[in-house]
Amino acid sequence: AGIPEDPVTGSTHATLVPYWSEKLGKTHLSAFQCSQRGGHLLCDLAGDRVLIAGRAKTFMKAEIYLSE
């Protein structure tokens, strides 16, 4: 029942990466989310930005038209 959630939470890791980067003295981190569906992430701290990579599946494609 319900809608399946993402196996990993990118917004949470965007907060965790700067914290652990400072604690561990590293800018490149590997993460694993221990949820039922789980997932692996590769994370980089690049200045004030967090870059997150991992496997993904296309759920939907769309085009948006904006009037001028």
CHARMM internal coordinates of N, CA and C (Angstrom, degrees):
IC EDIT
DIST 1 N 1 CA 1.4570
DIST 1 CA 1 C 1.5130
ANGL 1 N 1 CA 1 C 109.46
DIST 1 C 2 N 1.2951
ANGL 1 CA 1 C 2 N 116.18
DIHE 1 N 1 CA 1 C 2 N 149.63
DIST 2 N 2 CA 1.4562
ANGL 1 C 2 N 2 CA 119.65
DIHE 1 CA 1 C 2 N 2 CA 178.27
DIST 2 CA 2 C 1.5172
ANGL 2 N 2 CA 2 C 111.89
DIHE 1 C 2 N 2 CA 2 C 91.58
DIST 2 C 3 N 1.3042
ANGL 2 CA 2 C 3 N 114.98
DIHE 2 N 2 CA 2 C 3 N -178.05
DIST 3 N 3 CA 1.4600
ANGL 2 C 3 N 3 CA 122.16
DIHE 2 CA 2 C 3 N 3 CA -179.45
DIST 3 CA 3 C 1.5194
ANGL 3 N 3 CA 3 C 108.25
DIHE 2 C 3 N 3 CA 3 C -102.36
DIST 3 C 4 N 1.3490
ANGL 3 CA 3 C 4 N 118.65
DIHE 3 N 3 CA 3 C 4 N 127.35
DIST 4 N 4 CA 1.4559
ANGL 3 C 4 N 4 CA 120.16
DIHE 3 CA 3 C 4 N 4 CA 178.17
DIST 4 CA 4 C 1.5347
ANGL 4 N 4 CA 4 C 110.68
DIHE 3 C 4 N 4 CA 4 C -62.23
DIST 4 C 5 N 1.3045
ANGL 4 CA 4 C 5 N 116.51
DIHE 4 N 4 CA 4 C 5 N 133.06
DIST 5 N 5 CA 1.4630
ANGL 4 C 5 N 5 CA 121.38
DIHE 4 CA 4 C 5 N 5 CA 179.15
DIST 5 CA 5 C 1.5231
ANGL 5 N 5 CA 5 C 109.96
DIHE 4 C 5 N 5 CA 5 C -83.96
DIST 5 C 6 N 1.3403
ANGL 5 CA 5 C 6 N 115.61
DIHE 5 N 5 CA 5 C 6 N 167.91
DIST 6 N 6 CA 1.4621
ANGL 5 C 6 N 6 CA 119.98
DIHE 5 CA 5 C 6 N 6 CA 173.77
DIST 6 CA 6 C 1.5185
ANGL 6 N 6 CA 6 C 108.94
DIHE 5 C 6 N 6 CA 6 C -58.88
DIST 6 C 7 N 1.3438
ANGL 6 CA 6 C 7 N 117.62
DIHE 6 N 6 CA 6 C 7 N 142.33
DIST 7 N 7 CA 1.4615
ANGL 6 C 7 N 7 CA 118.77
DIHE 6 CA 6 C 7 N 7 CA 177.59
DIST 7 CA 7 C 1.5307
ANGL 7 N 7 CA 7 C 112.56
DIHE 6 C 7 N 7 CA 7 C -66.76
DIST 7 C 8 N 1.3229
ANGL 7 CA 7 C 8 N 117.71
DIHE 7 N 7 CA 7 C 8 N -27.23
DIST 8 N 8 CA 1.4716
ANGL 7 C 8 N 8 CA 120.83
DIHE 7 CA 7 C 8 N 8 CA 175.44
DIST 8 CA 8 C 1.5263
ANGL 8 N 8 CA 8 C 108.52
DIHE 7 C 8 N 8 CA 8 C -131.12
DIST 8 C 9 N 1.3108
ANGL 8 CA 8 C 9 N 115.69
DIHE 8 N 8 CA 8 C 9 N 156.00
DIST 9 N 9 CA 1.4602
ANGL 8 C 9 N 9 CA 120.99
DIHE 8 CA 8 C 9 N 9 CA -176.10
DIST 9 CA 9 C 1.5256
ANGL 9 N 9 CA 9 C 109.34
DIHE 8 C 9 N 9 CA 9 C -111.62
DIST 9 C 10 N 1.3329
ANGL 9 CA 9 C 10 N 116.33
DIHE 9 N 9 CA 9 C 10 N 100.53
DIST 10 N 10 CA 1.4616
ANGL 9 C 10 N 10 CA 121.40
DIHE 9 CA 9 C 10 N 10 CA -177.86
DIST 10 CA 10 C 1.5150
ANGL 10 N 10 CA 10 C 113.31
DIHE 9 C 10 N 10 CA 10 C -61.68
DIST 10 C 11 N 1.3293
ANGL 10 CA 10 C 11 N 117.45
DIHE 10 N 10 CA 10 C 11 N -39.71
DIST 11 N 11 CA 1.4674
ANGL 10 C 11 N 11 CA 119.79
DIHE 10 CA 10 C 11 N 11 CA -178.43
DIST 11 CA 11 C 1.5272
ANGL 11 N 11 CA 11 C 111.41
DIHE 10 C 11 N 11 CA 11 C -64.60
DIST 11 C 12 N 1.3170
ANGL 11 CA 11 C 12 N 117.18
DIHE 11 N 11 CA 11 C 12 N -34.84
DIST 12 N 12 CA 1.4685
ANGL 11 C 12 N 12 CA 120.31
DIHE 11 CA 11 C 12 N 12 CA 177.19
DIST 12 CA 12 C 1.5213
ANGL 12 N 12 CA 12 C 110.39
DIHE 11 C 12 N 12 CA 12 C -67.82
DIST 12 C 13 N 1.3214
ANGL 12 CA 12 C 13 N 116.68
DIHE 12 N 12 CA 12 C 13 N -43.03
DIST 13 N 13 CA 1.4657
ANGL 12 C 13 N 13 CA 119.82
DIHE 12 CA 12 C 13 N 13 CA 179.79
DIST 13 CA 13 C 1.5245
ANGL 13 N 13 CA 13 C 111.72
DIHE 12 C 13 N 13 CA 13 C -67.50
DIST 13 C 14 N 1.3316
ANGL 13 CA 13 C 14 N 117.79
DIHE 13 N 13 CA 13 C 14 N -28.98
DIST 14 N 14 CA 1.4643
ANGL 13 C 14 N 14 CA 120.34
DIHE 13 CA 13 C 14 N 14 CA 176.10
DIST 14 CA 14 C 1.5236
ANGL 14 N 14 CA 14 C 111.11
DIHE 13 C 14 N 14 CA 14 C -63.00
DIST 14 C 15 N 1.3222
ANGL 14 CA 14 C 15 N 117.32
DIHE 14 N 14 CA 14 C 15 N -25.48
DIST 15 N 15 CA 1.4643
ANGL 14 C 15 N 15 CA 122.30
DIHE 14 CA 14 C 15 N 15 CA 175.83
DIST 15 CA 15 C 1.5250
ANGL 15 N 15 CA 15 C 111.14
DIHE 14 C 15 N 15 CA 15 C -87.54
DIST 15 C 16 N 1.3211
ANGL 15 CA 15 C 16 N 116.96
DIHE 15 N 15 CA 15 C 16 N -38.80
DIST 16 N 16 CA 1.4646
ANGL 15 C 16 N 16 CA 121.20
DIHE 15 CA 15 C 16 N 16 CA -177.08
DIST 16 CA 16 C 1.5309
ANGL 16 N 16 CA 16 C 113.20
DIHE 15 C 16 N 16 CA 16 C -71.51
DIST 16 C 17 N 1.3251
ANGL 16 CA 16 C 17 N 117.50
DIHE 16 N 16 CA 16 C 17 N -34.91
DIST 17 N 17 CA 1.4687
ANGL 16 C 17 N 17 CA 120.63
DIHE 16 CA 16 C 17 N 17 CA -175.81
DIST 17 CA 17 C 1.5293
ANGL 17 N 17 CA 17 C 112.51
DIHE 16 C 17 N 17 CA 17 C -60.40
DIST 17 C 18 N 1.3403
ANGL 17 CA 17 C 18 N 121.44
DIHE 17 N 17 CA 17 C 18 N -49.40
DIST 18 N 18 CA 1.4664
ANGL 17 C 18 N 18 CA 118.95
DIHE 17 CA 17 C 18 N 18 CA 177.54
DIST 18 CA 18 C 1.5351
ANGL 18 N 18 CA 18 C 112.77
DIHE 17 C 18 N 18 CA 18 C -59.74
DIST 18 C 19 N 1.3246
ANGL 18 CA 18 C 19 N 116.93
DIHE 18 N 18 CA 18 C 19 N -38.91
DIST 19 N 19 CA 1.4700
ANGL 18 C 19 N 19 CA 121.09
DIHE 18 CA 18 C 19 N 19 CA 179.28
DIST 19 CA 19 C 1.5270
ANGL 19 N 19 CA 19 C 110.74
DIHE 18 C 19 N 19 CA 19 C -61.54
DIST 19 C 20 N 1.3412
ANGL 19 CA 19 C 20 N 117.10
DIHE 19 N 19 CA 19 C 20 N -54.33
DIST 20 N 20 CA 1.4680
ANGL 19 C 20 N 20 CA 120.56
DIHE 19 CA 19 C 20 N 20 CA -177.52
DIST 20 CA 20 C 1.5195
ANGL 20 N 20 CA 20 C 112.12
DIHE 19 C 20 N 20 CA 20 C -71.47
DIST 20 C 21 N 1.3156
ANGL 20 CA 20 C 21 N 117.81
DIHE 20 N 20 CA 20 C 21 N -28.76
DIST 21 N 21 CA 1.4580
ANGL 20 C 21 N 21 CA 120.94
DIHE 20 CA 20 C 21 N 21 CA 176.29
DIST 21 CA 21 C 1.5262
ANGL 21 N 21 CA 21 C 110.42
DIHE 20 C 21 N 21 CA 21 C -61.66
DIST 21 C 22 N 1.3250
ANGL 21 CA 21 C 22 N 115.52
DIHE 21 N 21 CA 21 C 22 N -44.03
DIST 22 N 22 CA 1.4701
ANGL 21 C 22 N 22 CA 119.77
DIHE 21 CA 21 C 22 N 22 CA 178.00
DIST 22 CA 22 C 1.5293
ANGL 22 N 22 CA 22 C 111.16
DIHE 21 C 22 N 22 CA 22 C -67.37
DIST 22 C 23 N 1.3309
ANGL 22 CA 22 C 23 N 117.08
DIHE 22 N 22 CA 22 C 23 N -44.90
DIST 23 N 23 CA 1.4700
ANGL 22 C 23 N 23 CA 121.24
DIHE 22 CA 22 C 23 N 23 CA -178.38
DIST 23 CA 23 C 1.5230
ANGL 23 N 23 CA 23 C 112.00
DIHE 22 C 23 N 23 CA 23 C -63.17
DIST 23 C 24 N 1.3421
ANGL 23 CA 23 C 24 N 117.11
DIHE 23 N 23 CA 23 C 24 N -39.79
DIST 24 N 24 CA 1.4650
ANGL 23 C 24 N 24 CA 121.31
DIHE 23 CA 23 C 24 N 24 CA -174.87
DIST 24 CA 24 C 1.5248
ANGL 24 N 24 CA 24 C 113.47
DIHE 23 C 24 N 24 CA 24 C -95.61
DIST 24 C 25 N 1.3358
ANGL 24 CA 24 C 25 N 117.25
DIHE 24 N 24 CA 24 C 25 N -9.61
DIST 25 N 25 CA 1.4617
ANGL 24 C 25 N 25 CA 120.49
DIHE 24 CA 24 C 25 N 25 CA -178.48
DIST 25 CA 25 C 1.5240
ANGL 25 N 25 CA 25 C 112.57
DIHE 24 C 25 N 25 CA 25 C 67.62
DIST 25 C 26 N 1.3374
ANGL 25 CA 25 C 26 N 117.06
DIHE 25 N 25 CA 25 C 26 N 33.33
DIST 26 N 26 CA 1.4652
ANGL 25 C 26 N 26 CA 122.08
DIHE 25 CA 25 C 26 N 26 CA -179.27
DIST 26 CA 26 C 1.5263
ANGL 26 N 26 CA 26 C 109.14
DIHE 25 C 26 N 26 CA 26 C -129.41
DIST 26 C 27 N 1.3252
ANGL 26 CA 26 C 27 N 116.26
DIHE 26 N 26 CA 26 C 27 N 149.20
DIST 27 N 27 CA 1.4602
ANGL 26 C 27 N 27 CA 119.55
DIHE 26 CA 26 C 27 N 27 CA 175.17
DIST 27 CA 27 C 1.5285
ANGL 27 N 27 CA 27 C 111.54
DIHE 26 C 27 N 27 CA 27 C -106.82
DIST 27 C 28 N 1.3234
ANGL 27 CA 27 C 28 N 118.26
DIHE 27 N 27 CA 27 C 28 N -13.54
DIST 28 N 28 CA 1.4666
ANGL 27 C 28 N 28 CA 122.71
DIHE 27 CA 27 C 28 N 28 CA 177.49
DIST 28 CA 28 C 1.5235
ANGL 28 N 28 CA 28 C 108.27
DIHE 27 C 28 N 28 CA 28 C -112.40
DIST 28 C 29 N 1.3273
ANGL 28 CA 28 C 29 N 116.97
DIHE 28 N 28 CA 28 C 29 N 119.46
DIST 29 N 29 CA 1.4585
ANGL 28 C 29 N 29 CA 121.66
DIHE 28 CA 28 C 29 N 29 CA -177.28
DIST 29 CA 29 C 1.5240
ANGL 29 N 29 CA 29 C 110.47
DIHE 28 C 29 N 29 CA 29 C -128.56
DIST 29 C 30 N 1.3075
ANGL 29 CA 29 C 30 N 115.28
DIHE 29 N 29 CA 29 C 30 N 149.04
DIST 30 N 30 CA 1.4549
ANGL 29 C 30 N 30 CA 122.38
DIHE 29 CA 29 C 30 N 30 CA 173.00
DIST 30 CA 30 C 1.5202
ANGL 30 N 30 CA 30 C 107.01
DIHE 29 C 30 N 30 CA 30 C -110.58
DIST 30 C 31 N 1.3274
ANGL 30 CA 30 C 31 N 117.20
DIHE 30 N 30 CA 30 C 31 N 134.61
DIST 31 N 31 CA 1.4659
ANGL 30 C 31 N 31 CA 120.37
DIHE 30 CA 30 C 31 N 31 CA -176.35
DIST 31 CA 31 C 1.5244
ANGL 31 N 31 CA 31 C 110.24
DIHE 30 C 31 N 31 CA 31 C -128.37
DIST 31 C 32 N 1.3225
ANGL 31 CA 31 C 32 N 115.25
DIHE 31 N 31 CA 31 C 32 N 151.53
DIST 32 N 32 CA 1.4570
ANGL 31 C 32 N 32 CA 122.36
DIHE 31 CA 31 C 32 N 32 CA 174.06
DIST 32 CA 32 C 1.5141
ANGL 32 N 32 CA 32 C 107.91
DIHE 31 C 32 N 32 CA 32 C -133.32
DIST 32 C 33 N 1.3115
ANGL 32 CA 32 C 33 N 116.84
DIHE 32 N 32 CA 32 C 33 N 127.42
DIST 33 N 33 CA 1.4628
ANGL 32 C 33 N 33 CA 120.23
DIHE 32 CA 32 C 33 N 33 CA 176.82
DIST 33 CA 33 C 1.5223
ANGL 33 N 33 CA 33 C 108.16
DIHE 32 C 33 N 33 CA 33 C -95.30
DIST 33 C 34 N 1.3170
ANGL 33 CA 33 C 34 N 115.10
DIHE 33 N 33 CA 33 C 34 N 121.28
DIST 34 N 34 CA 1.4724
ANGL 33 C 34 N 34 CA 122.52
DIHE 33 CA 33 C 34 N 34 CA -176.51
DIST 34 CA 34 C 1.5211
ANGL 34 N 34 CA 34 C 111.46
DIHE 33 C 34 N 34 CA 34 C -87.26
DIST 34 C 35 N 1.3062
ANGL 34 CA 34 C 35 N 117.60
DIHE 34 N 34 CA 34 C 35 N 58.13
DIST 35 N 35 CA 1.4608
ANGL 34 C 35 N 35 CA 120.98
DIHE 34 CA 34 C 35 N 35 CA 174.42
DIST 35 CA 35 C 1.5269
ANGL 35 N 35 CA 35 C 107.72
DIHE 34 C 35 N 35 CA 35 C -100.81
DIST 35 C 36 N 1.3085
ANGL 35 CA 35 C 36 N 116.98
DIHE 35 N 35 CA 35 C 36 N 175.61
DIST 36 N 36 CA 1.4593
ANGL 35 C 36 N 36 CA 120.05
DIHE 35 CA 35 C 36 N 36 CA -178.92
DIST 36 CA 36 C 1.5274
ANGL 36 N 36 CA 36 C 110.98
DIHE 35 C 36 N 36 CA 36 C -56.38
DIST 36 C 37 N 1.3241
ANGL 36 CA 36 C 37 N 117.47
DIHE 36 N 36 CA 36 C 37 N -42.75
DIST 37 N 37 CA 1.4619
ANGL 36 C 37 N 37 CA 120.99
DIHE 36 CA 36 C 37 N 37 CA 179.07
DIST 37 CA 37 C 1.5207
ANGL 37 N 37 CA 37 C 111.67
DIHE 36 C 37 N 37 CA 37 C -87.23
DIST 37 C 38 N 1.3195
ANGL 37 CA 37 C 38 N 118.24
DIHE 37 N 37 CA 37 C 38 N -25.19
DIST 38 N 38 CA 1.4577
ANGL 37 C 38 N 38 CA 123.76
DIHE 37 CA 37 C 38 N 38 CA 175.46
DIST 38 CA 38 C 1.5206
ANGL 38 N 38 CA 38 C 114.63
DIHE 37 C 38 N 38 CA 38 C 57.50
DIST 38 C 39 N 1.3140
ANGL 38 CA 38 C 39 N 115.47
DIHE 38 N 38 CA 38 C 39 N 175.38
DIST 39 N 39 CA 1.4524
ANGL 38 C 39 N 39 CA 120.72
DIHE 38 CA 38 C 39 N 39 CA 177.05
DIST 39 CA 39 C 1.5129
ANGL 39 N 39 CA 39 C 111.65
DIHE 38 C 39 N 39 CA 39 C 172.65
DIST 39 C 40 N 1.3366
ANGL 39 CA 39 C 40 N 115.48
DIHE 39 N 39 CA 39 C 40 N 152.23
DIST 40 N 40 CA 1.4665
ANGL 39 C 40 N 40 CA 122.57
DIHE 39 CA 39 C 40 N 40 CA 179.59
DIST 40 CA 40 C 1.5230
ANGL 40 N 40 CA 40 C 109.28
DIHE 39 C 40 N 40 CA 40 C -107.45
DIST 40 C 41 N 1.3254
ANGL 40 CA 40 C 41 N 115.84
DIHE 40 N 40 CA 40 C 41 N 143.86
DIST 41 N 41 CA 1.4577
ANGL 40 C 41 N 41 CA 122.08
DIHE 40 CA 40 C 41 N 41 CA 177.52
DIST 41 CA 41 C 1.5185
ANGL 41 N 41 CA 41 C 109.92
DIHE 40 C 41 N 41 CA 41 C -132.36
DIST 41 C 42 N 1.3168
ANGL 41 CA 41 C 42 N 116.14
DIHE 41 N 41 CA 41 C 42 N 145.92
DIST 42 N 42 CA 1.4575
ANGL 41 C 42 N 42 CA 122.24
DIHE 41 CA 41 C 42 N 42 CA 168.67
DIST 42 CA 42 C 1.5198
ANGL 42 N 42 CA 42 C 105.70
DIHE 41 C 42 N 42 CA 42 C -108.90
DIST 42 C 43 N 1.3260
ANGL 42 CA 42 C 43 N 116.53
DIHE 42 N 42 CA 42 C 43 N 125.38
DIST 43 N 43 CA 1.4629
ANGL 42 C 43 N 43 CA 121.23
DIHE 42 CA 42 C 43 N 43 CA -172.79
DIST 43 CA 43 C 1.5184
ANGL 43 N 43 CA 43 C 110.20
DIHE 42 C 43 N 43 CA 43 C -125.38
DIST 43 C 44 N 1.3225
ANGL 43 CA 43 C 44 N 116.27
DIHE 43 N 43 CA 43 C 44 N 138.46
DIST 44 N 44 CA 1.4603
ANGL 43 C 44 N 44 CA 122.20
DIHE 43 CA 43 C 44 N 44 CA 176.13
DIST 44 CA 44 C 1.5180
ANGL 44 N 44 CA 44 C 109.13
DIHE 43 C 44 N 44 CA 44 C -129.36
DIST 44 C 45 N 1.3257
ANGL 44 CA 44 C 45 N 115.16
DIHE 44 N 44 CA 44 C 45 N 136.28
DIST 45 N 45 CA 1.4580
ANGL 44 C 45 N 45 CA 120.95
DIHE 44 CA 44 C 45 N 45 CA 173.04
DIST 45 CA 45 C 1.5222
ANGL 45 N 45 CA 45 C 106.54
DIHE 44 C 45 N 45 CA 45 C -96.23
DIST 45 C 46 N 1.3264
ANGL 45 CA 45 C 46 N 117.09
DIHE 45 N 45 CA 45 C 46 N 115.69
DIST 46 N 46 CA 1.4641
ANGL 45 C 46 N 46 CA 122.99
DIHE 45 CA 45 C 46 N 46 CA -177.80
DIST 46 CA 46 C 1.5248
ANGL 46 N 46 CA 46 C 108.16
DIHE 45 C 46 N 46 CA 46 C -121.13
DIST 46 C 47 N 1.3263
ANGL 46 CA 46 C 47 N 115.95
DIHE 46 N 46 CA 46 C 47 N 89.20
DIST 47 N 47 CA 1.4624
ANGL 46 C 47 N 47 CA 120.14
DIHE 46 CA 46 C 47 N 47 CA -176.43
DIST 47 CA 47 C 1.5156
ANGL 47 N 47 CA 47 C 109.63
DIHE 46 C 47 N 47 CA 47 C 67.90
DIST 47 C 48 N 1.3225
ANGL 47 CA 47 C 48 N 116.54
DIHE 47 N 47 CA 47 C 48 N -121.10
DIST 48 N 48 CA 1.4691
ANGL 47 C 48 N 48 CA 119.86
DIHE 47 CA 47 C 48 N 48 CA 179.39
DIST 48 CA 48 C 1.5324
ANGL 48 N 48 CA 48 C 111.79
DIHE 47 C 48 N 48 CA 48 C -98.34
DIST 48 C 49 N 1.3312
ANGL 48 CA 48 C 49 N 116.29
DIHE 48 N 48 CA 48 C 49 N 15.24
DIST 49 N 49 CA 1.4664
ANGL 48 C 49 N 49 CA 120.95
DIHE 48 CA 48 C 49 N 49 CA -179.95
DIST 49 CA 49 C 1.5176
ANGL 49 N 49 CA 49 C 110.80
DIHE 48 C 49 N 49 CA 49 C -116.02
DIST 49 C 50 N 1.3129
ANGL 49 CA 49 C 50 N 115.56
DIHE 49 N 49 CA 49 C 50 N 148.54
DIST 50 N 50 CA 1.4621
ANGL 49 C 50 N 50 CA 121.92
DIHE 49 CA 49 C 50 N 50 CA 174.44
DIST 50 CA 50 C 1.5243
ANGL 50 N 50 CA 50 C 107.12
DIHE 49 C 50 N 50 CA 50 C -112.95
DIST 50 C 51 N 1.3274
ANGL 50 CA 50 C 51 N 116.05
DIHE 50 N 50 CA 50 C 51 N 122.55
DIST 51 N 51 CA 1.4615
ANGL 50 C 51 N 51 CA 121.54
DIHE 50 CA 50 C 51 N 51 CA 177.53
DIST 51 CA 51 C 1.5189
ANGL 51 N 51 CA 51 C 107.79
DIHE 50 C 51 N 51 CA 51 C -101.26
DIST 51 C 52 N 1.3124
ANGL 51 CA 51 C 52 N 116.70
DIHE 51 N 51 CA 51 C 52 N 127.71
DIST 52 N 52 CA 1.4608
ANGL 51 C 52 N 52 CA 121.85
DIHE 51 CA 51 C 52 N 52 CA -176.47
DIST 52 CA 52 C 1.5217
ANGL 52 N 52 CA 52 C 108.83
DIHE 51 C 52 N 52 CA 52 C -124.41
DIST 52 C 53 N 1.3314
ANGL 52 CA 52 C 53 N 116.19
DIHE 52 N 52 CA 52 C 53 N 130.34
DIST 53 N 53 CA 1.4648
ANGL 52 C 53 N 53 CA 121.57
DIHE 52 CA 52 C 53 N 53 CA 178.04
DIST 53 CA 53 C 1.5178
ANGL 53 N 53 CA 53 C 109.27
DIHE 52 C 53 N 53 CA 53 C -129.72
DIST 53 C 54 N 1.3004
ANGL 53 CA 53 C 54 N 115.28
DIHE 53 N 53 CA 53 C 54 N 151.66
DIST 54 N 54 CA 1.4594
ANGL 53 C 54 N 54 CA 121.08
DIHE 53 CA 53 C 54 N 54 CA 177.89
DIST 54 CA 54 C 1.5128
ANGL 54 N 54 CA 54 C 109.16
DIHE 53 C 54 N 54 CA 54 C 179.06
DIST 54 C 55 N 1.3034
ANGL 54 CA 54 C 55 N 116.37
DIHE 54 N 54 CA 54 C 55 N -178.29
DIST 55 N 55 CA 1.4565
ANGL 54 C 55 N 55 CA 120.89
DIHE 54 CA 54 C 55 N 55 CA 178.59
DIST 55 CA 55 C 1.5270
ANGL 55 N 55 CA 55 C 109.80
DIHE 54 C 55 N 55 CA 55 C -76.49
DIST 55 C 56 N 1.3063
ANGL 55 CA 55 C 56 N 115.00
DIHE 55 N 55 CA 55 C 56 N 145.76
DIST 56 N 56 CA 1.4650
ANGL 55 C 56 N 56 CA 119.91
DIHE 55 CA 55 C 56 N 56 CA 179.56
DIST 56 CA 56 C 1.5241
ANGL 56 N 56 CA 56 C 109.46
DIHE 55 C 56 N 56 CA 56 C -144.54
DIST 56 C 57 N 1.3018
ANGL 56 CA 56 C 57 N 115.17
DIHE 56 N 56 CA 56 C 57 N 160.58
DIST 57 N 57 CA 1.4552
ANGL 56 C 57 N 57 CA 121.49
DIHE 56 CA 56 C 57 N 57 CA 177.11
DIST 57 CA 57 C 1.5228
ANGL 57 N 57 CA 57 C 107.78
DIHE 56 C 57 N 57 CA 57 C -127.61
DIST 57 C 58 N 1.3368
ANGL 57 CA 57 C 58 N 116.15
DIHE 57 N 57 CA 57 C 58 N 132.13
DIST 58 N 58 CA 1.4604
ANGL 57 C 58 N 58 CA 119.93
DIHE 57 CA 57 C 58 N 58 CA 178.38
DIST 58 CA 58 C 1.5196
ANGL 58 N 58 CA 58 C 109.17
DIHE 57 C 58 N 58 CA 58 C -68.83
DIST 58 C 59 N 1.3035
ANGL 58 CA 58 C 59 N 115.54
DIHE 58 N 58 CA 58 C 59 N 124.99
DIST 59 N 59 CA 1.4586
ANGL 58 C 59 N 59 CA 121.72
DIHE 58 CA 58 C 59 N 59 CA -179.26
DIST 59 CA 59 C 1.5300
ANGL 59 N 59 CA 59 C 110.60
DIHE 58 C 59 N 59 CA 59 C -99.29
DIST 59 C 60 N 1.3326
ANGL 59 CA 59 C 60 N 115.78
DIHE 59 N 59 CA 59 C 60 N -37.55
DIST 60 N 60 CA 1.4540
ANGL 59 C 60 N 60 CA 119.71
DIHE 59 CA 59 C 60 N 60 CA -175.79
DIST 60 CA 60 C 1.5250
ANGL 60 N 60 CA 60 C 108.96
DIHE 59 C 60 N 60 CA 60 C -155.78
DIST 60 C 61 N 1.3143
ANGL 60 CA 60 C 61 N 116.28
DIHE 60 N 60 CA 60 C 61 N 147.31
DIST 61 N 61 CA 1.4581
ANGL 60 C 61 N 61 CA 122.41
DIHE 60 CA 60 C 61 N 61 CA 171.91
DIST 61 CA 61 C 1.5165
ANGL 61 N 61 CA 61 C 107.20
DIHE 60 C 61 N 61 CA 61 C -123.58
DIST 61 C 62 N 1.3224
ANGL 61 CA 61 C 62 N 116.49
DIHE 61 N 61 CA 61 C 62 N 144.80
DIST 62 N 62 CA 1.4618
ANGL 61 C 62 N 62 CA 119.91
DIHE 61 CA 61 C 62 N 62 CA -179.33
DIST 62 CA 62 C 1.5172
ANGL 62 N 62 CA 62 C 109.97
DIHE 61 C 62 N 62 CA 62 C -155.39
DIST 62 C 63 N 1.3081
ANGL 62 CA 62 C 63 N 115.51
DIHE 62 N 62 CA 62 C 63 N 163.44
DIST 63 N 63 CA 1.4563
ANGL 62 C 63 N 63 CA 122.39
DIHE 62 CA 62 C 63 N 63 CA 172.32
DIST 63 CA 63 C 1.5167
ANGL 63 N 63 CA 63 C 107.69
DIHE 62 C 63 N 63 CA 63 C -122.77
DIST 63 C 64 N 1.3157
ANGL 63 CA 63 C 64 N 115.97
DIHE 63 N 63 CA 63 C 64 N 140.81
DIST 64 N 64 CA 1.4597
ANGL 63 C 64 N 64 CA 121.59
DIHE 63 CA 63 C 64 N 64 CA 178.74
DIST 64 CA 64 C 1.5234
ANGL 64 N 64 CA 64 C 107.83
DIHE 63 C 64 N 64 CA 64 C -118.10
DIST 64 C 65 N 1.3016
ANGL 64 CA 64 C 65 N 116.28
DIHE 64 N 64 CA 64 C 65 N 128.73
DIST 65 N 65 CA 1.4577
ANGL 64 C 65 N 65 CA 122.01
DIHE 64 CA 64 C 65 N 65 CA 178.07
DIST 65 CA 65 C 1.5251
ANGL 65 N 65 CA 65 C 108.69
DIHE 64 C 65 N 65 CA 65 C -109.94
DIST 65 C 66 N 1.3178
ANGL 65 CA 65 C 66 N 115.94
DIHE 65 N 65 CA 65 C 66 N 126.23
DIST 66 N 66 CA 1.4600
ANGL 65 C 66 N 66 CA 121.15
DIHE 65 CA 65 C 66 N 66 CA 179.26
DIST 66 CA 66 C 1.5208
ANGL 66 N 66 CA 66 C 109.11
DIHE 65 C 66 N 66 CA 66 C -111.29
DIST 66 C 67 N 1.3086
ANGL 66 CA 66 C 67 N 116.76
DIHE 66 N 66 CA 66 C 67 N 133.52
DIST 67 N 67 CA 1.4637
ANGL 66 C 67 N 67 CA 119.65
DIHE 66 CA 66 C 67 N 67 CA 176.46
DIST 67 CA 67 C 1.5192
ANGL 67 N 67 CA 67 C 108.73
DIHE 66 C 67 N 67 CA 67 C -81.26
DIST 67 C 68 N 1.3069
ANGL 67 CA 67 C 68 N 114.91
DIHE 67 N 67 CA 67 C 68 N 150.04
DIST 68 N 68 CA 1.4694
ANGL 67 C 68 N 68 CA 119.20
DIHE 67 CA 67 C 68 N 68 CA -178.60
DIST 68 CA 68 C 1.4973
ANGL 68 N 68 CA 68 C 111.66
DIHE 67 C 68 N 68 CA 68 C -88.16
END
COOR INIT
IC SEED 1 N 1 CA 1 C
IC BUILD
